């Protein structure tokens, strides 16, 4: 049989475990958010460089995809 004191200790431990689990989830969520921001920034930078060096400002995405396909075919 578990004493009242042991019950309180178990409750305290369970509460701490729940807090730690919440902290773990927050850390994981923050890391995923940071990674998404880094990827977005990298994509924007790469897109700007491609636009600059291929001299294609304002091109529509589908038209740009055709240009990229043509460039990659030429390299093969």
Beta strands, then each sheet from edge to edge (+ up, - down):
end
